Amino acid sequence: MSFLLPQLTCKREVDQAIKSVAEKVLVLRFGRDNDAVCLQLDDILAKTAHDLSKMAVIYLVDVSKVPVYTQYFDISYIPSTVFFFNGQHMKVDYGSPDHTKFVGSFKTKQDFVDLIEVIYRGAMRGKLIVRSPIDPKNIPKYDLLYQGI
């Protein structure tokens, strides 16, 4: 399904997307096109992209092609989904230690739609962090890895 969504292949393209997407949530899915969980997430993103087109723009980013952002967002698990609004990194409280990104695939399309709506409404009110509407049992659990400590 990754062929249905636009891909960003270099740092310049990612920078341009972050700067140019206005009044919509920018969704960046970091992962690999041949990973099974990434393909599952891409399917959900592709199926909801049209319905969310007034609120969100979705791009896929290959972690091996843009190592600068992979390191910057500390992406050690894929897929990881990062959200922006008007160039500002949006954080989401999922009830986990990391608010900067969503790690793993969404369980349902509705979970993703609900999350985008909450981020969009919160961002329009000037909030930089919002509380996730996703049921905690639908959020993948993982441990944070601290490298070099």
C-alpha positions in Angstrom: 0.0 0.0 0.0 3.0 2.3 0.3 2.8 3.1 -3.4 -0.6 4.9 -2.7 1.0 7.6 -0.5 3.6 10.2 -1.4 7.1 9.5 -0.2 9.8 11.9 0.9 13.3 10.6 0.0 15.7 13.2 1.3 16.2 15.7 4.1 15.4 18.7 1.9 12.0 17.2 1.0 11.1 16.5 4.6 12.2 20.1 5.6 10.0 21.5 2.7 7.0 19.5 3.8 7.4 20.6 7.5 7.7 24.3 6.4 5.0 24.3 3.6 2.1 22.3 5.0 -0.2 25.0 6.5 -3.4 24.7 8.6 -3.3 20.9 8.4 -1.7 18.1 10.4 1.4 16.8 8.7 1.8 13.1 9.3 5.2 11.6 8.7 5.4 7.8 8.8 9.0 6.7 9.4 9.7 3.1 8.4 10.6 0.8 5.5 8.5 -0.2 2.5 9.2 -3.9 2.9 8.4 -4.2 6.7 5.2 -6.1 7.5 4.1 -3.8 10.3 4.9 -0.7 8.1 2.7 -2.2 5.3 -0.1 -2.7 7.8 0.1 0.9 8.9 0.4 2.1 5.3 -2.8 0.4 4.5 -4.6 2.3 7.3 -3.0 5.6 6.3 -3.9 5.1 2.6 -7.5 4.2 3.4 -8.0 7.2 5.6 -6.0 9.8 3.6 -9.0 10.9 1.5 -11.3 11.2 4.4 -8.8 13.3 6.3 -7.7 15.4 3.4 -9.2 18.6 4.9 -7.3 18.1 8.2 -4.1 16.2 7.3 -1.4 15.5 4.8 0.3 12.1 5.0 3.9 11.3 3.8 6.0 8.2 4.1 9.7 8.5 5.0 12.2 5.7 4.6 14.4 5.6 7.7 17.5 4.6 5.7 17.1 7.5 3.3 16.8 10.3 5.9 19.1 9.3 8.8 19.2 12.9 10.1 15.6 12.8 11.1 15.7 9.2 12.2 18.4 10.2 14.7 16.7 13.5 15.6 13.4 11.8 16.5 15.3 8.8 18.1 13.5 6.3 15.9 14.7 3.0 17.1 11.4 1.1 16.4 9.6 1.2 13.1 7.1 2.2 12.1 7.1 5.5 14.0 4.6 8.2 13.2 5.4 11.9 13.9 3.0 14.8 13.7 3.4 18.5 12.9 1.1 21.5 12.6 2.2 24.7 10.9 5.9 23.7 11.3 5.5 22.9 15.0 6.1 19.4 16.3 2.9 18.2 17.9 3.3 15.9 20.9 0.6 13.4 22.1 0.3 11.9 25.5 -0.4 8.2 24.8 0.1 7.2 28.5 3.7 6.1 27.6 7.0 7.8 28.4 7.5 9.1 24.9 5.1 11.8 23.7 7.1 12.7 20.5 5.9 9.9 18.2 3.5 7.0 17.9 5.4 3.7 17.6 3.8 0.7 15.8 0.6 0.4 13.8 -2.8 1.7 14.7 -5.2 -1.2 15.5 -8.1 0.4 13.6 -8.7 3.1 11.0 -11.0 4.8 13.5 -8.1 5.1 16.1 -6.1 7.0 13.5 -9.0 9.2 12.4 -9.8 10.1 16.1 -6.1 10.9 16.8 -5.8 13.2 13.8 -9.1 15.0 14.8 -7.8 15.6 18.4 -4.4 16.8 17.1 -6.1 19.1 14.6 -8.5 20.6 17.1 -5.8 21.0 19.8 -3.4 22.6 17.3 -6.1 25.1 16.2 -6.4 26.1 19.8 -2.7 26.7 20.1 -1.9 23.5 22.1 1.5 21.8 21.5 0.6 18.6 23.4 -2.8 16.8 23.3 -4.1 13.7 25.1 -4.6 10.6 22.9 -8.2 9.5 22.4 -7.0 6.0 21.6 -8.0 3.3 24.1 -4.8 2.4 26.0 -5.2 -1.3 25.2 -4.9 -0.4 21.5 -1.6 1.4 22.0 1.5 -0.8 21.4 3.7 -1.1 24.5 7.5 -0.9 24.3 10.5 0.0 26.5 12.5 3.1 25.8 16.1 2.3 24.7 18.8 4.6 26.0 21.9 4.2 23.9 25.3 5.2 25.3 24.2 5.9 28.9 
